[in-house]
Amino acid sequence: MWHNRSSNLVVGYVMCDQIVVIHLIIISH
């Protein structure tokens, strides 16, 4: 249960990080 929750947090963090990077790229261009 803890392992599943931690992996979900990591996936969510990576997804949010990618979204932030994409937004920064769009803004810079």
A tleap script that builds the chain and sets N, CA, C and O, in Angstrom:
source leaprc.protein.ff14SB
mol = sequence {
  NMET TRP HIE ASN ARG SER SER ASN LEU VAL
  VAL GLY TYR VAL MET CYS ASP GLN ILE VAL
  VAL ILE HIE LEU ILE ILE ILE SER CHIE
}
set mol.1.N position { 0.837 -1.189 0.000 }
set mol.1.CA position { 0.000 0.000 0.000 }
set mol.1.C position { 0.882 1.253 0.000 }
set mol.1.O position { 0.669 2.178 -0.784 }
set mol.2.N position { 1.879 1.263 0.899 }
set mol.2.CA position { 2.782 2.422 0.940 }
set mol.2.C position { 3.572 2.529 -0.358 }
set mol.2.O position { 3.780 3.622 -0.885 }
set mol.3.N position { 4.017 1.360 -0.872 }
set mol.3.CA position { 4.816 1.378 -2.099 }
set mol.3.C position { 3.988 1.934 -3.259 }
set mol.3.O position { 4.481 2.719 -4.069 }
set mol.4.N position { 2.714 1.510 -3.324 }
set mol.4.CA position { 1.843 1.983 -4.401 }
set mol.4.C position { 1.635 3.484 -4.284 }
set mol.4.O position { 1.657 4.203 -5.282 }
set mol.5.N position { 1.431 3.954 -3.049 }
set mol.5.CA position { 1.187 5.383 -2.854 }
set mol.5.C position { 2.432 6.187 -3.213 }
set mol.5.O position { 2.329 7.230 -3.857 }
set mol.6.N position { 3.599 5.716 -2.806 }
set mol.6.CA position { 4.836 6.453 -3.090 }
set mol.6.C position { 5.089 6.492 -4.596 }
set mol.6.O position { 5.502 7.523 -5.127 }
set mol.7.N position { 4.843 5.377 -5.288 }
set mol.7.CA position { 5.063 5.360 -6.736 }
set mol.7.C position { 4.082 6.306 -7.419 }
set mol.7.O position { 4.435 6.972 -8.392 }
set mol.8.N position { 2.849 6.367 -6.912 }
set mol.8.CA position { 1.866 7.292 -7.486 }
set mol.8.C position { 2.333 8.728 -7.292 }
set mol.8.O position { 2.185 9.554 -8.192 }
set mol.9.N position { 2.901 9.036 -6.115 }
set mol.9.CA position { 3.403 10.385 -5.856 }
set mol.9.C position { 4.523 10.713 -6.834 }
set mol.9.O position { 4.582 11.818 -7.374 }
set mol.10.N position { 5.416 9.745 -7.059 }
set mol.10.CA position { 6.539 9.976 -7.974 }
set mol.10.C position { 6.012 10.227 -9.383 }
set mol.10.O position { 6.471 11.141 -10.068 }
set mol.11.N position { 5.053 9.420 -9.812 }
set mol.11.CA position { 4.481 9.590 -11.160 }
set mol.11.C position { 3.823 10.958 -11.281 }
set mol.11.O position { 3.999 11.652 -12.282 }
set mol.12.N position { 3.063 11.344 -10.256 }
set mol.12.CA position { 2.405 12.654 -10.282 }
set mol.12.C position { 3.427 13.777 -10.322 }
set mol.12.O position { 3.248 14.768 -11.031 }
set mol.13.N position { 4.514 13.616 -9.547 }
set mol.13.CA position { 5.548 14.655 -9.518 }
set mol.13.C position { 6.220 14.779 -10.883 }
set mol.13.O position { 6.470 15.884 -11.363 }
set mol.14.N position { 6.510 13.632 -11.505 }
set mol.14.CA position { 7.167 13.651 -12.821 }
set mol.14.C position { 6.238 14.297 -13.849 }
set mol.14.O position { 6.680 15.093 -14.678 }
set mol.15.N position { 4.945 13.952 -13.791 }
set mol.15.CA position { 3.985 14.513 -14.747 }
set mol.15.C position { 3.924 16.032 -14.576 }
set mol.15.O position { 3.960 16.770 -15.561 }
set mol.16.N position { 3.831 16.500 -13.323 }
set mol.16.CA position { 3.764 17.941 -13.064 }
set mol.16.C position { 5.053 18.604 -13.518 }
set mol.16.O position { 5.025 19.709 -14.060 }
set mol.17.N position { 6.187 17.938 -13.301 }
set mol.17.CA position { 7.473 18.512 -13.695 }
set mol.17.C position { 7.521 18.668 -15.211 }
set mol.17.O position { 7.989 19.689 -15.715 }
set mol.18.N position { 7.037 17.658 -15.942 }
set mol.18.CA position { 7.037 17.740 -17.401 }
set mol.18.C position { 6.141 18.879 -17.866 }
set mol.18.O position { 6.479 19.604 -18.802 }
set mol.19.N position { 4.982 19.035 -17.200 }
set mol.19.CA position { 4.051 20.106 -17.589 }
set mol.19.C position { 4.710 21.469 -17.376 }
set mol.19.O position { 4.581 22.363 -18.212 }
set mol.20.N position { 5.416 21.624 -16.250 }
set mol.20.CA position { 6.089 22.899 -15.967 }
set mol.20.C position { 7.149 23.170 -17.019 }
set mol.20.O position { 7.272 24.298 -17.497 }
set mol.21.N position { 7.915 22.154 -17.386 }
set mol.21.CA position { 8.972 22.328 -18.401 }
set mol.21.C position { 8.351 22.717 -19.734 }
set mol.21.O position { 8.862 23.599 -20.424 }
set mol.22.N position { 7.246 22.062 -20.102 }
set mol.22.CA position { 6.578 22.375 -21.377 }
set mol.22.C position { 6.094 23.828 -21.365 }
set mol.22.O position { 6.249 24.547 -22.352 }
set mol.23.N position { 5.508 24.253 -20.246 }
set mol.23.CA position { 5.028 25.636 -20.156 }
set mol.23.C position { 6.197 26.611 -20.275 }
set mol.23.O position { 6.080 27.641 -20.939 }
set mol.24.N position { 7.323 26.292 -19.635 }
set mol.24.CA position { 8.483 27.181 -19.711 }
set mol.24.C position { 8.972 27.271 -21.147 }
set mol.24.O position { 9.343 28.348 -21.613 }
set mol.25.N position { 8.975 26.140 -21.853 }
set mol.25.CA position { 9.426 26.140 -23.256 }
set mol.25.C position { 8.492 26.994 -24.096 }
set mol.25.O position { 8.943 27.779 -24.929 }
set mol.26.N position { 7.171 26.841 -23.876 }
set mol.26.CA position { 6.198 27.621 -24.653 }
set mol.26.C position { 6.373 29.109 -24.370 }
set mol.26.O position { 6.324 29.928 -25.288 }
set mol.27.N position { 6.578 29.462 -23.093 }
set mol.27.CA position { 6.718 30.876 -22.722 }
set mol.27.C position { 8.013 31.444 -23.324 }
set mol.27.O position { 8.027 32.573 -23.816 }
set mol.28.N position { 9.088 30.667 -23.284 }
set mol.28.CA position { 10.369 31.163 -23.797 }
set mol.28.C position { 10.294 31.364 -25.303 }
set mol.28.O position { 10.934 32.269 -25.840 }
set mol.29.N position { 9.516 30.528 -25.990 }
set mol.29.CA position { 9.377 30.678 -27.431 }
set mol.29.C position { 8.269 31.681 -27.731 }
set mol.29.O position { 7.985 31.957 -28.896 }
savepdb mol mol.pdb
quit
